[in-house]
Amino acid sequence: MLPSSCLSFRKMSAMQVEGVPVTVEIGLNAVIVAVVNRSPRILAVSETDGDTRDSLPFGPFDPARHRTFEASLRARVEKRTALKLGYIEQLYTFGDRGRQRLPGEEGKHMVSVGYLALTRTDAENNERLAEAGAHWRDWYGYLPWEDWRQGRPAVLDQTILPALARWEAGLAGDERSAANVQRRSRVRLAFGLDDFPWDEERVLERYELLYEAGLVREAVIDGHCRETDKPAAGLAMRHDHRRIVATAVARLRGKIKYRPVVFELMPPEFTLTDLQATVEAISGRHLHKQNFRRLVEGAELVEPTGGSLASTGGRPAALFRFRRQILDERPAPGLKVGGR
């Protein structure tokens, strides 16, 4: 799985694009998320071809062995990395022309089905990951403008918004007025300007705006825009993998508000402080401590274990666990934090 830059199965078909036969290959992409030291991490793969950009891990689908994509994904990830995936959800099908260009692949078009997967990690499976050429990467390294836990990210005002303002005003001629107004409206909504609030779920919209404006390296590599002196925001990834990551982050931020999936990222026992830090890591927002605890208690999502965690000064912190009975009692709620 991991040495390849695409987890795919060879279900081929031929199509014509402007008279040229094109082979279509269907693949699976996995955005595997864990929280390590209160940092939201994504499993990334380093290739051996000299390109230093990260890619998302994949593995082949064998219909003779597995009935579904999900079953194949779980089995292959566990075999290669010792990771046991918890929650898995299909994201989207990524199939734009030119999304994956590799040497010698003229006439082949890759279509990928993206998945969001949640897991926990420990020292043992981290060793397996290193052997496979994979590592955990803080997702804010790819999307630094999304981390508001310590306040408004400096990269917004220092780099991104000035560059977007120049992009908004960049059209000339008859197109200028209407198109620039549309660009301005999109930027205001996506980045929470003027009277619009910052909405942490608009991750994909923000990334796609930065791509259109040529403010991410992938736009130049893909040929969307020419090499310029525009600042590049965040770490670039191979192909359209950063777009897939943005899709996964947006989905997870929305999902934790109405489903208890955040507990797939928690150990069996945890403190409420650690639970809050995990929700903050995912949402990119700082949360008020007492409001968060009232939210957790009101939703009846956790129960005390009776144990406690030793503290270096002050009262020991009580340990809790996810109250799984709630899944049988009623549709289990999430933790309604942030916008929307």
PEMO-V244616 format. One record per pair of residues at least 24 apart in sequence whose ideal C-beta (glycine too) atoms are under 7 Angstrom apart, sorted by the first residue. I is the first residue (numbers start at 1). GAP is how many residues later the second one is. D is the distance in Angstrom with one decimal. If there is no record, write none. Layout:
i	gap	d
I	GAP	D
I	GAP	D
This chain:
i	gap	d
1	56	6.0
1	57	6.3
1	58	3.0
1	75	5.0
1	79	4.8
2	43	5.4
2	55	5.3
2	78	5.8
2	130	4.1
2	131	5.7
2	132	5.2
3	130	6.3
4	54	6.0
5	42	5.8
5	50	4.6
5	233	5.9
6	52	4.7
6	104	6.4
7	50	6.6
7	51	2.0
7	52	4.0
7	53	6.5
8	50	6.2
8	52	6.3
9	51	5.1
9	52	3.6
9	53	6.9
20	87	6.7
21	86	6.4
22	85	5.6
22	86	7.0
22	87	5.3
23	84	6.1
23	85	4.7
24	85	5.1
24	87	6.1
25	83	6.1
25	85	5.3
26	85	5.4
27	31	6.0
27	83	5.9
27	85	4.5
28	30	5.9
28	33	6.1
28	41	5.6
28	45	6.0
28	84	6.7
28	85	5.4
28	87	6.6
29	27	5.1
29	29	6.0
29	83	4.6
29	85	4.5
29	86	6.8
29	215	5.6
30	26	6.3
30	27	5.7
30	28	6.8
30	43	6.0
30	85	5.0
30	87	5.5
31	25	6.2
31	83	6.7
31	84	6.9
31	85	5.3
31	86	7.0
31	213	6.1
31	214	5.8
31	217	3.7
32	25	6.8
32	51	7.0
32	53	7.0
32	85	4.7
32	87	6.0
33	83	7.0
33	84	6.9
33	85	5.4
33	219	6.6
34	85	5.2
34	86	6.1
34	87	4.6
34	102	6.6
34	231	6.5
35	230	4.7
35	243	5.0
35	246	5.6
36	85	6.1
36	100	5.9
38	239	4.3
38	240	7.0
38	243	5.6
39	99	5.0
39	242	6.2
40	98	6.8
40	99	5.1
40	241	4.5
40	242	5.7
41	95	3.9
41	96	6.3
41	97	6.0
41	98	6.9
42	95	5.6
42	97	4.9
42	203	6.2
43	91	5.7
43	93	6.3
44	90	6.6
44	91	5.9
44	93	4.5
45	88	6.2
45	89	5.1
46	87	5.3
46	89	7.0
51	187	6.7
53	183	5.3
53	184	5.5
53	185	4.9
54	83	6.2
54	183	5.2
55	182	6.3
55	183	4.1
55	186	5.5
56	185	4.8
56	188	6.3
57	77	6.2
69	44	6.4
73	42	6.2
80	52	5.7
81	44	5.9
81	47	5.2
81	48	5.4
81	51	6.1
81	53	6.8
82	42	6.4
82	43	4.0
82	46	4.6
83	36	5.1
83	42	5.4
84	35	6.5
85	32	4.6
85	34	5.2
86	32	4.8
86	33	5.9
86	178	3.7
87	31	4.4
87	174	5.0
87	177	4.5
88	27	5.9
88	29	4.8
89	26	6.8
89	27	4.9
89	162	7.0
90	25	5.7
91	24	6.1
91	25	5.5
91	156	5.3
91	157	6.0
91	160	6.1
92	155	5.7
94	146	6.0
94	150	6.1
96	144	7.0
98	124	6.0
99	140	5.9
99	141	4.5
100	139	4.4
114	130	4.8
114	133	6.5
116	132	4.5
116	135	5.6
116	136	6.2
118	143	6.4
118	146	4.1
118	147	5.7
120	145	6.7
120	147	6.7
139	106	6.4
139	110	6.2
141	93	6.8
141	94	4.9
142	92	5.1
142	93	5.2
142	95	6.5
142	100	5.4
142	103	5.7
143	60	6.7
143	64	7.0
143	91	5.7
143	103	6.4
143	106	6.6
144	89	6.8
144	90	5.3
145	61	6.8
145	88	6.6
146	57	6.1
146	103	6.9
146	138	5.0
147	137	5.2
148	136	5.1
148	137	5.5
149	131	5.4
149	135	6.3
149	136	6.7
149	137	5.1
155	78	6.4
159	72	4.8
159	74	6.3
160	55	6.6
160	73	5.8
161	30	6.8
163	50	6.6
163	52	5.5
163	67	6.0
163	68	6.1
164	49	5.8
167	46	4.0
197	142	5.8
199	140	4.2
199	141	6.3
200	53	5.3
200	83	5.5
200	84	5.4
200	85	6.2
200	138	4.8
200	139	6.1
201	49	5.4
201	52	5.1
201	53	5.1
201	138	6.8
201	139	6.0
203	43	4.8
203	46	4.7
203	47	3.9
203	50	7.0
204	42	4.6
204	43	5.2
204	46	5.0
207	35	6.7
207	36	6.2
207	39	4.1
216	26	7.0
218	24	6.2
252	30	5.9
253	29	6.2
253	30	5.7
256	26	5.9
256	78	5.1
256	79	5.8
257	77	4.7
257	78	6.5
257	79	5.0
257	80	6.6
258	75	6.4
258	76	4.4
259	73	6.6
259	75	4.9
260	41	5.7
260	62	6.9
260	72	4.8
260	74	5.9
262	73	6.5
263	59	4.1
268	53	6.1
269	36	5.5
269	38	6.8
269	50	4.6
269	52	5.5
270	49	6.8
270	50	6.2
271	38	5.8
271	46	4.3
271	47	6.9
271	48	6.3
272	24	6.6
272	48	6.3
273	44	6.4
279	56	5.7
279	58	6.2
283	54	5.4
283	55	5.3
285	52	6.4
285	53	5.2
287	50	6.0
295	40	6.0
295	41	7.0
296	39	7.0
299	34	4.9
300	26	6.1
301	25	6.5
